[in-house]
Amino acid sequence: MTGFDVQSCSTIYLDKPMRNHTLMQTIARANRVYTGKNNGLIVDYIGIFKDLKNALAIYGTGAGGAAGSGEMPVEAKQKLVEQLRAAIADTHDFLRGLGCALDKIIAAKDEFARLALMNDAVEAVLRSDQTKNEFLLGAALVEKLFQAILPDTAVSEFSLERKAIQVLAERVRNNDSQDVPDLAPVMGEINSVLDRSIRVDEQFVIDPGAGSRLLNLSTVDFERLKALFNQTRKHTLADRLRGKISVRLASMIQRNKTRIDYANRFEQMIAEYNAGGKDIDIFLAELVALVGSLDQEEKRHIAEALNEEELAIFDLLTRPEPKLSKPERERVRQVAKDLLDTLKAERLVLDWRKQQKTRAAVRVAILDALEKLPEAYDAPLYAQKCELVFQHVYERYG
């Protein structure tokens, strides 16, 4: 009876007589909203609910506010079983609409066959963000209802289907954290085989060492060949690549705010893909190209003869303006180096952000250092760059 505000309380056991207001207050303990909580459960050992109608007649109110017209605040647990059955049926229908059948995954006897069907289902669900989110919401509802019914033996009817749905949901959720296979060695081997096997003729040799096995190109079924290449689970690979890029971009932007353009480009690509503006092959090609751009960006500090920290300040000073000559860029590069050396050696003391005096000292050091910038930095631009650099130092060097 204690713990009125314990929102996580989900089950209450009634083993002593209660009436009227006390009974109403007690059963309300299990009705608090809490994360992951689908419903509360009242376990009645002594048949106390016969008194609930009497309590409702006194304290219950209907929509119009009239006493005695309140509906029963509890329902039989069978209602949850019906909701679970409907949620699982909806998940079946959703997956069937994507071209895969949950019952085939469950019925598969061979482990390899089951794995292949599961991978096909993951590929289908990852067709777009909409299908992915819709499936995960349905799977979460199934799990909440299943857990709410436990330990009732009624859940045994749904155990296999619930397990299959949760395994599929886990695969979908964690797909973007899986390693992206390195296809470069494979493509290199393919090119090597092609170089050895193709000659300028109407025919080509499949295996020169096997003894004159020749194939007439006019007999090749290219539609079947295309279908073979299309068996690659491209949506799964794209989702996995997206996850890796997202984590990498977050780290890169944390180190250098001027890289936000890469994030905008990434989000635009995803938005266009989800809107149906491009197919999966184009989307994959764009993701791979973006990875190449990120590789170059992370190595750019070498070309600029700076380390990563110095490059961040240099970029703040040069992007998006002003336009500088080569000697002016060299001067800005030296300003960035000198500023960082000064801050680390003299100004970035322990807990410097907590005191007005130490914050001011950092700001003055930045103002003094940027005084050495070229004449291309007029007064307004100088003030703007000083503020940008201070904000960067404040966030980056806590």
MOPE-V512654 format. One line per field, one symbol per residue. ss: DSSP state (@ for helix, = for strand, . for the rest). psi: psi as a letter, one per 40 degrees, with the letter a starting at -180 (. if undefined). Layout:
BEGIN
ss=???
psi=???
END
This chain:
BEGIN
ss=..........====.....@@@@@@@@@@@@.........====...@@@@@@@@@@@@.=.....=..........@@@@@@@@@@@@@@@@@@@@....@@@@@@...@@@@@@@@@@@@@@@...@@@@@@@@@@@@@@@@@@@@@...@@@@@@@@@@@@@@@@@@@@@@@@@......@@@@@@@@@@@@@@.....===..@@@...===@@@..@@@@@@@@....@@@@@@@@@@@@@@@@@@@@@@.@@@@@@@@@@@@@@@@@@.....@@@@@@@@@@@@@@@@@@@@@@@@....@@@@@@@@@@@.......@@@@@@@@@@@@@@@@@@@@@@....@@@.@@@@@@@@@@@@@@@........@@@@@@@@@@@@@@@@@@..
psi=eifdegdehehhhheihiibdddddddedeeihihehdiihhhheefeededddddddeiiadeehieeiiheiiidddddddddddddddddddddeeihdddddehdhdddddddddddddddedidddddddddddddddddddddifhededdedddddddddddddddedeeihhiheddddddddddddddhigieiihdgdeegfhihhdeehgddddddddeehgddddddddddddddddddddddhdeedddddddddddddddeeeiiddddddddddddddddddeeddddefiiddddddddddeheiihiiddddddddddddddddddddddgihfdeehddddddddddddddedeiieegiddddddddddddddddddf.
END
